[in-house]
Amino acid sequence: MSAHDHLSLCFCDLIRLMWCLMLPCLYLSLVIMAILFLLLVGVRSWLQMRRKKRRAQDSRPAVAFFHPYCNAGGGGERVLWCALRALQNRYPDVSFVVYTGDQGVAAEEILDGARRRFNIRLPRAIQFVFLKHRLLVEAKLYPHFTLLGQSLGSIFLGWEALTEFVPDLYIDSMGYAFTLPVFRYLGGCHVASYVHYPTISTDMLSVVRERNPRFNNADYISSNPILSAIKVIYYCMFALLYGLAGSCSDVIMVNSTWTFGHILALWRSPNRTSVVYPPCDVQAFLDAPMEEEDEKVCHSVVSVGQFRPEKDHHLQIKAFKKLLDRKEAEPAGRAIVKLVLIGGCRNQEDEERVLMLRGLCQELGLGDKVEFKLNIPFEELKKNLIEATIGLHTMWNEHFGIGVVECMAAGTIILAHKSGGPKLDIVVPYDGGSTGFLADDENSYADAMEQILSMSAAARLEVRRRARLSVSRFSDQEFEGSFLAALDPLMGTLVL
């Protein structure tokens, strides 16, 4: 036998050995896949039997909202209660359920909170399903790989919700996209979603790729090319999974043009996606009369927003310092200007952030020019906005900007960040004229504030009037009409 024949024989033996080793693994993989398939079919059948049993008892279709923090008092909760009110008025023969993690709070207390905070009363009773494992979706549980950890946690929380109550239509109203395939493929439900903010966005990927240090990209990562490369890969993989989960939704509603663009890029479902602006409580501000200004002795620049890193209060303080430095060179007798920072402190971290901001003010010599107002009641907030000359907003890529809308409704001239919702949806021309100003760095903010303060009272009044007229687009009535129009085709399949 030649050396070539001997080598060929050895190679054939090696192939046979590899095949003999792989064959059991292949059989085992097929068995495991078959078991998993049968398990999924069994679980789906069990859940569908539970839904049929519930329908036999109630005889009405059920719509369930997934909102683990429904007792909070933010804009997302206002969307929830306005949506429920609209659906209950339109569909009296449908039952409504809210999945919440607010353990220890009675249903009556939650509904009373909605009445007190938002002046929203539901036409009839709803059912609450109280979830026991809300901790699984809290960021503090995942100091690293937070996005992935919270998303996996939401799958388990969604499973708990589904096993407690199987609806006909499931609506995620808090942005937990990974619950959508759970309800669609295991529960056999129709699914819809209202997206306030994409869990991940192309902007976040750009920040990491460019190694730009921000509140969601720590310095030790942005300064290290290897860690930055690993984070880019992690974000890209997560974005792929997020897009697959979101694309399960039959109806997709987003709160702004900015969110619309990012969700289209990730979920790739243009025919099922529409913009539904959130309902803003503008009427309380519009009820206040708006009169022409007298010559003010003091102009106030008011910022409204929680003391979180992304709100960028540092930029506000530094831009205000530049404005004052310029005004020092002006002739004496001009009106003085003060900066009022209004916001909520959620926890110890927020309080420490306020202390750092106070320290920055002292360092810049602004101790008597900047005023902090923490956790103030609504009436005091309203008074400060109505009396202010400028409403200040500095968050980069704010997805919508309810605070911006409130400033405009109050008759304050808004100066917002030139990005996100404020740029694309809110501070846009109306009736052929300007409704406010946009900026993106210390110099442009100082320039805009200087321009606003140098305008005549009559010129400012024209901008304020146009801004007030423009915010009617964000009223409760506009939201309810758009929300029902988006959801009606899906609701029609349930009722029929």
C-alpha positions, 0 to 999 in steps of 0.5 A: 500500500502506498503512502498516499493510500495509507493517508487516504485510509486514515482520513476516512477512519477519522471522518467515520470516528467524527460522525460516530461521535456527532451522531449521538449529539445530533440525536440528543439535540433533536430530542431536546428540541422535540421536548421543548416544542411539545412543552411550548405547545402544551403551555400554549394549550393550557393558557388558551384553556384558561382564557376559554374558561374565563370567557365562559364565565365573563362572556366578555373579551379582556384587554390587559395593560402591562404597567408595573409602576402604575401608581407612580405619578409620571407622564407614562402613568398619565398615558395609561389612565387616559388610554383606559378612560378612552377605551372604556368610553368606546367599548362598554362591553370589554373588561380591562385589567392592569398588571402592576407591581405596586404591592401593598396598595389597594386598588381604590388607592391607585384609582384615587391617586389617578384622580388626585394627580391627573384629574382622571376618573374612569367610567367603571371599575377595572381589575388589578393583577398584583405582581410579586416579582417587580424587583426583576425589572429594577436597574439596581439589581443589575449593576452591569449589563443593565439593559440585558438584565432588566429585559430578561427580568421583564420576561419572567415578570411577563410570564407571572402576569400571563399565568395570573390572567390570560387576556385577549389583547395585551398592551405594553404601556411601559416599554417592556418589549421582551414581554410581547413574544411571551404573550403573543406566542405562549398566550396566543394573545393579540399584542400592542405597545405604546413606546415612550422611549426605545430601550436602545437607540442608534444614538446610544450606539453612536455615543459608544462608537465615538467613545463619548463619555456621557451619563450612560457611557462611563469614563472608564469605558469611553477611555478604553478602546477594548471595553468600548469595542466590547460594549459596541458588540453588546449593544448591537446584539441587544439591538437585534434582540430588541428589534425581534421582540418589538416586531411581534407587536400587532399595533405600535404607537410611539410618543414622538417623531424622534421615537418613531424614527428609532423604532422604525430602524429597530423594529422595522414595522412601518405599516403598524407604527404611528405617532400618538402624542402623549396627553399633556395637562395643558388646560391648568396652564391655559386657564391662567390669563396671559397679559402683556408684560410690564417692564420687569425689574427681575427676569426669571429663567426657570428649569423644570425637571428631575435632578437626573444626570441626563437633564444636564443642569450643569449646562444650564448653570454654565450657560447662565454664568456666560449670560451674566458675564455678558450683562456685566458689560452692559450699561447699568439700570438693566433688569436683573436675572435669576435662575430657578431650578425646579425639580424632584429628588427621588432618592439619596443620589438625586440629593447628592447631585443637588449638593454638587450643583449648589457647589458649582454655583458657589464656585462660579460666584452664582450663590445669590443668582440661582435658586433651588426649589425641590419637590414643590406642589403643583400650584407653586410650580404653576405660579413660577412658570407663569411669572417666568420669562424663559423656560429652560430645557437642556436634555439631549435627545429628550424623547418628547418633553412634557415639561417643554409643553407645560412651559409653552402653555404657561406663557413662558418663552421656551429655550430647549435643546436642539434635538429629540422631541423638542426640535422635531415636534414641539418647538416648531413654527406655528401660524407662520411664526416662532414658538420658541428657541433651540440651542445645544451648547453653553454659547448658543444657550447664552446667545438665545437667553440674551436675545430673548431678554433683549426683545421688546415685551410686545415681541415676546408676547407674540411668541408666547401667544403662538406657543400657547395656541400650538400646544392644543395638539397635545391635549387629552382629546387629541391623544384619545382620538389618535390612540383609538384610531390606532387601536380600533382595528385590533379592538374590532377583532375582539368585539366581533 
